[in-house]
Amino acid sequence: MLAAYAARLDPRDSLDGLEVGDRPEPEAREHWTTVDVRAASVNHHDLWSLRGVGLPVERLPMVLGTDAAGTTPDGRDVVVHGVIGANGHGVGPTETRSLLSERYPGTFAERVAVPSWNLLPKPPEITFAEASCLPTAWLTAYSMLFTRGGAAPGDRVLVQGAGGGVSTAAVLLGAAAGLEVHVTSRDGGKRDRALALGAAGATEPGGRLPTRVDLVVETVGAATWGHSVRSVRPGGTIVVAGATSGDASPAELTRLFFQEIRVLGVTMGTREDLAALLNLLVRTGVRPIVDRELPLTRAREGLAYLQAGTQFGKVVLTPA
């Protein structure tokens, strides 16, 4: 089958080890299901994997991709929850958590095998491309705002780095839930688009906000961490789900403990959270923004586009 996979690892050049070509069909396993992939979205996790973060060389070659929507052999349209392990379903109770493409082949392929428990029905109102955007970026945003962040209508939220998959999802979900969402971006066009999606305010990175916020959605890291710490109110929360610009240093511990700021980490979310997210989208009409769809044969182009940081929304690969 056709797949995009990591053939080599290069800490300096994410795309050097990427190849698109023939890979073996998924291995049949008890309590697993092989899904015909209709759409798979691209994430920064794929770029980090190509650099060797979370993917050791002994597991190469490895099919990339954590997100997918597709069809099962019995004709069901499904969304794939990409977190494997830590629950016993399909792998046993002692296996530690991993994401698809870390220990098991991922979704950038014509077919992918996952524990049957990891499949959720795709609502007919949501397209395959839209559904493929949910399991990482949108699920992470949902968890950051509501499950871990505990945001409630009327709360003020700062979303660092408008335009990315998680940040765009946070703006749309936050606005739909009655949050006052502020965003940052170096790109004036991205700030304007975030305002059009429902953000209450938009500023350049490091810009002064009208007032301190209750919650910060942080996925950028070093470039925005200081601003995040200064922008949250005493007793507020910073939820971290990524560091696309590198780890923050220094951590500004004095400000954190003196103002009793909570810092919480998030990696995607639970299957139950994904089910709740699907229901929320159906009821509200909110949908992921797909920046562009590309055939799987152009996976390198999609990853390069994400790496350049010029996208607004998600990049989706379609095997067919």
C-alpha positions as CSV (number, residue, x, y, z in Angstrom):
1,M,0.0,0.0,0.0
2,L,1.1,3.6,-0.5
3,A,2.3,5.4,2.6
4,A,4.4,8.4,3.8
5,Y,7.0,7.2,6.3
6,A,10.1,8.1,8.2
7,A,13.0,6.2,6.6
8,R,15.7,8.1,8.4
9,L,16.0,10.6,11.3
10,D,17.7,13.9,11.1
11,P,17.6,16.3,14.1
12,R,18.5,19.2,11.8
13,D,16.3,18.6,8.7
14,S,12.8,17.2,9.4
15,L,12.1,16.4,5.8
16,D,15.3,14.6,4.9
17,G,14.1,11.2,6.1
18,L,10.6,11.4,4.7
19,E,9.8,9.0,1.9
20,V,6.5,8.2,0.1
21,G,6.3,4.7,-1.3
22,D,5.1,1.1,-0.8
23,R,4.8,-0.3,2.7
24,P,3.4,-3.6,4.0
25,E,-0.3,-3.9,4.7
26,P,-1.3,-3.5,8.3
27,E,-0.8,-6.6,10.5
28,A,-4.0,-8.4,11.6
29,R,-4.4,-8.4,15.4
30,E,-7.1,-9.6,17.7
31,H,-9.4,-6.8,18.8
32,W,-8.0,-4.5,16.2
33,T,-9.6,-3.1,13.0
34,T,-8.1,-2.1,9.7
35,V,-9.5,1.2,8.4
36,D,-9.5,2.4,4.8
37,V,-8.1,5.9,5.3
38,R,-10.2,8.6,3.6
39,A,-8.3,11.6,5.1
40,A,-5.4,12.2,7.5
41,S,-4.3,15.5,8.9
42,V,-0.7,16.7,9.4
43,N,0.6,17.8,12.8
44,H,3.9,19.1,14.2
45,H,4.2,15.7,15.9
46,D,5.1,14.3,12.4
47,L,7.9,16.9,12.0
48,W,9.2,16.1,15.5
49,S,9.1,12.3,14.7
50,L,11.3,12.9,11.6
51,R,13.8,14.5,13.9
52,G,13.8,11.5,16.2
53,V,11.7,13.0,19.0
54,G,9.7,10.0,20.4
55,L,10.7,7.8,17.5
56,P,14.0,5.8,18.0
57,V,15.9,4.6,15.0
58,E,15.3,0.9,15.8
59,R,11.6,1.5,15.0
60,L,12.3,2.7,11.4
61,P,10.8,2.7,8.9
62,M,7.7,4.1,10.5
63,V,4.5,5.3,8.8
64,L,3.8,8.8,10.1
65,G,0.5,10.3,11.1
66,T,-1.7,10.3,14.2
67,D,-5.0,11.4,12.8
68,A,-7.5,9.8,10.4
69,A,-11.1,9.3,9.4
70,G,-12.1,6.5,7.2
71,T,-14.2,3.4,6.6
72,T,-14.2,0.0,8.3
73,P,-14.5,-3.3,6.4
74,D,-18.2,-3.5,7.4
75,G,-18.9,-0.1,5.9
76,R,-18.9,2.2,9.0
77,D,-17.6,5.7,8.7
78,V,-15.3,6.3,11.7
79,V,-12.9,8.7,13.3
80,V,-9.6,7.3,14.7
81,H,-8.6,8.2,18.3
82,G,-4.8,8.0,18.0
83,V,-3.8,7.3,21.6
84,I,-2.8,3.7,22.1
85,G,-2.3,2.0,25.4
86,A,-2.8,3.1,29.0
87,N,-6.3,1.6,29.0
88,G,-5.9,-2.0,28.2
89,H,-8.0,-1.9,25.1
90,G,-6.4,-3.9,22.3
91,V,-2.9,-3.9,23.8
92,G,-3.2,-5.2,27.3
93,P,-3.3,-3.2,30.6
94,T,0.4,-2.8,31.1
95,E,1.3,-1.1,27.9
96,T,2.3,2.5,28.3
97,R,0.7,5.2,26.3
98,S,1.9,6.1,22.8
99,L,0.5,7.8,19.8
100,L,0.0,6.2,16.4
101,S,3.3,6.5,14.5
102,E,5.4,6.1,17.7
103,R,5.1,2.4,18.4
104,Y,2.5,1.3,15.7
105,P,2.3,2.5,12.1
106,G,0.4,5.7,11.6
107,T,-2.3,7.1,9.4
108,F,-0.4,8.5,6.4
109,A,-1.3,5.4,4.4
110,E,-4.1,3.9,2.4
111,R,-4.9,1.7,5.4
112,V,-4.2,1.8,9.2
113,A,-4.8,-0.8,11.9
114,V,-5.9,0.4,15.4
115,P,-7.6,-1.1,18.4
116,S,-11.3,-1.4,17.6
117,W,-12.0,0.5,20.9
118,N,-10.2,3.5,19.3
119,L,-12.9,4.0,16.6
120,L,-15.8,6.4,17.0
121,P,-18.7,6.8,14.6
122,K,-18.2,9.8,12.2
123,P,-21.3,11.9,12.2
124,P,-22.6,12.3,8.6
125,E,-22.7,16.1,9.1
126,I,-18.9,16.2,9.3
127,T,-16.8,15.5,6.2
128,F,-13.9,13.0,6.3
129,A,-11.4,15.9,5.8
130,E,-12.9,17.8,8.8
131,A,-13.1,14.7,10.9
132,S,-9.4,14.0,10.3
133,C,-8.5,17.3,11.9
134,L,-10.1,16.4,15.2
135,P,-8.1,13.7,17.0
136,T,-4.9,15.7,17.7
137,A,-5.3,19.5,17.2
138,W,-9.0,19.9,18.0
139,L,-9.1,17.3,20.7
140,T,-6.1,19.0,22.3
141,A,-7.7,22.4,22.1
142,Y,-10.9,21.0,23.7
143,S,-9.0,19.4,26.5
144,M,-6.9,22.5,27.1
145,L,-10.0,24.8,27.3
146,F,-12.5,22.6,29.1
147,T,-11.3,19.3,30.5
148,R,-8.0,20.5,31.9
149,G,-8.4,24.2,31.7
150,G,-11.8,24.3,33.2
151,A,-12.9,27.3,31.2
152,A,-16.5,28.6,31.7
153,P,-18.6,31.1,29.7
154,G,-17.3,34.6,30.3
155,D,-13.7,33.6,31.1
156,R,-10.9,35.4,29.3
157,V,-8.5,33.2,27.4
158,L,-5.2,34.1,25.6
159,V,-4.4,31.8,22.6
160,Q,-0.7,32.2,21.6
161,G,0.1,31.9,17.9
162,A,-3.0,32.3,15.7
163,G,-3.2,30.2,12.6
164,G,-2.0,26.8,13.9
165,G,-4.3,23.8,14.2
166,V,-4.7,23.9,18.0
167,S,-4.9,27.7,18.2
168,T,-7.6,28.0,15.4
169,A,-9.6,25.2,17.1
170,A,-9.3,27.1,20.5
171,V,-10.6,30.3,18.9
172,L,-13.6,28.6,17.3
173,L,-14.4,26.4,20.3
174,G,-13.9,29.2,22.8
175,A,-16.1,31.6,20.9
176,A,-18.8,29.0,20.6
177,A,-18.7,28.4,24.4
178,G,-19.0,32.0,25.3
179,L,-15.3,32.7,26.2
180,E,-13.6,36.0,25.6
181,V,-10.7,34.9,23.4
182,H,-7.6,37.0,22.6
183,V,-4.9,35.8,20.2
184,T,-1.4,36.7,19.2
185,S,0.4,36.5,15.8
186,R,3.2,38.2,13.9
187,D,1.0,38.1,10.8
188,G,-1.6,40.8,10.5
189,G,-3.6,38.7,8.1
190,K,-3.8,35.8,10.7
191,R,-4.9,38.3,13.4
192,D,-7.7,39.5,11.1
193,R,-8.8,36.0,10.3
194,A,-8.9,35.1,14.0
195,L,-11.1,38.1,14.7
196,A,-13.4,37.1,11.9
197,L,-13.7,33.6,13.6
198,G,-14.9,35.1,16.8
199,A,-11.8,36.3,18.7
200,A,-12.4,39.3,20.9
201,G,-9.0,40.8,20.4
202,A,-5.7,40.2,18.5
203,T,-2.3,41.6,19.1
204,E,1.3,41.0,18.0
205,P,3.4,38.6,20.1
206,G,4.2,40.2,23.5
207,G,1.5,42.9,23.0
208,R,-0.3,44.3,26.0
209,L,-3.8,42.8,26.6
210,P,-6.8,44.9,27.9
211,T,-6.7,42.9,31.1
212,R,-5.1,39.7,32.4
213,V,-6.7,36.5,31.4
214,D,-8.0,33.5,33.3
215,L,-6.4,30.9,31.0
216,V,-3.5,30.8,28.5
217,V,-3.4,28.2,25.7
218,E,0.3,27.8,25.1
219,T,1.7,25.7,22.2
220,V,4.5,28.0,21.0
221,G,7.0,27.7,23.9
222,A,10.2,29.8,24.1
223,A,9.0,32.7,21.9
224,T,5.8,33.3,23.9
225,W,6.3,31.8,27.4
226,G,7.3,35.1,29.1
227,H,4.3,36.8,27.6
228,S,2.0,34.0,28.8
229,V,3.3,34.2,32.3
230,R,2.9,38.0,32.4
231,S,-0.6,37.9,30.8
232,V,-2.3,35.4,33.2
233,R,-4.0,36.7,36.3
234,P,-2.9,35.6,39.8
235,G,-4.3,32.2,40.5
236,G,-4.9,31.7,36.7
237,T,-3.9,28.8,34.5
238,I,-1.4,28.2,31.7
239,V,-2.1,25.0,29.7
240,V,0.8,23.7,27.6
241,A,0.5,21.3,24.7
242,G,3.5,22.1,22.6
243,A,6.7,24.1,22.1
244,T,7.0,24.7,18.4
245,S,9.7,27.4,19.0
246,G,11.6,25.3,21.6
247,D,11.5,24.8,25.3
248,A,11.0,28.0,27.4
249,S,14.0,29.2,29.3
250,P,14.0,30.5,32.0
251,A,10.7,29.2,33.4
252,E,10.1,32.4,35.5
253,L,9.5,30.2,38.6
254,T,9.4,33.2,40.9
255,R,6.4,34.7,39.2
256,L,4.7,31.3,39.0
257,F,4.9,30.5,42.7
258,F,4.4,34.1,43.9
259,Q,1.2,34.6,41.9
260,E,0.1,30.9,42.4
261,I,-0.2,30.3,38.6
262,R,-1.1,26.8,37.6
263,V,0.8,25.2,34.7
264,L,-0.8,22.1,33.2
265,G,0.3,19.8,30.4
266,V,-1.9,18.2,27.8
267,T,-1.3,15.6,25.2
268,M,-4.4,15.2,23.0
269,G,-7.3,13.8,25.2
270,T,-9.4,10.8,26.0
271,R,-11.8,8.9,23.8
272,E,-14.6,10.3,25.8
273,D,-13.4,13.8,25.2
274,L,-13.3,13.1,21.4
275,A,-16.9,11.8,21.6
276,A,-18.0,15.0,23.4
277,L,-16.1,17.1,20.8
278,L,-17.9,15.4,17.9
279,N,-21.3,16.0,19.6
280,L,-20.4,19.7,20.2
281,L,-19.5,20.2,16.5
282,V,-22.8,18.6,15.4
283,R,-24.9,20.7,17.8
284,T,-23.1,24.0,17.2
285,G,-22.2,23.8,13.5
286,V,-18.6,24.7,14.2
287,R,-16.2,23.0,11.8
288,P,-12.4,22.7,11.5
289,I,-10.8,25.0,9.0
290,V,-8.9,23.1,6.3
291,D,-6.2,25.2,4.8
292,R,-5.6,22.8,2.0
293,E,-6.0,19.2,0.9
294,L,-3.2,17.4,-0.8
295,P,-2.9,13.8,-2.2
296,L,-0.8,11.5,-0.1
297,T,1.8,11.5,-2.9
298,R,2.5,15.2,-2.0
299,A,3.0,14.5,1.7
300,R,6.4,16.3,1.6
301,E,4.8,19.4,0.3
302,G,2.2,19.3,3.1
303,L,4.8,18.9,5.8
304,A,7.0,21.6,4.4
305,Y,4.0,24.0,4.4
306,L,3.3,23.2,8.0
307,Q,7.0,23.6,8.9
308,A,7.1,27.1,7.3
309,G,4.3,28.2,9.6
310,T,2.2,30.0,6.9
311,Q,-0.9,27.8,7.2
312,F,-4.2,28.9,8.8
313,G,-6.0,25.8,10.0
314,K,-5.1,22.3,9.0
315,V,-3.3,20.5,6.2
316,V,-5.1,17.3,5.1
317,L,-3.7,14.4,3.1
318,T,-6.0,12.1,1.1
319,P,-4.8,8.7,0.0
320,A,-7.3,8.3,-2.8
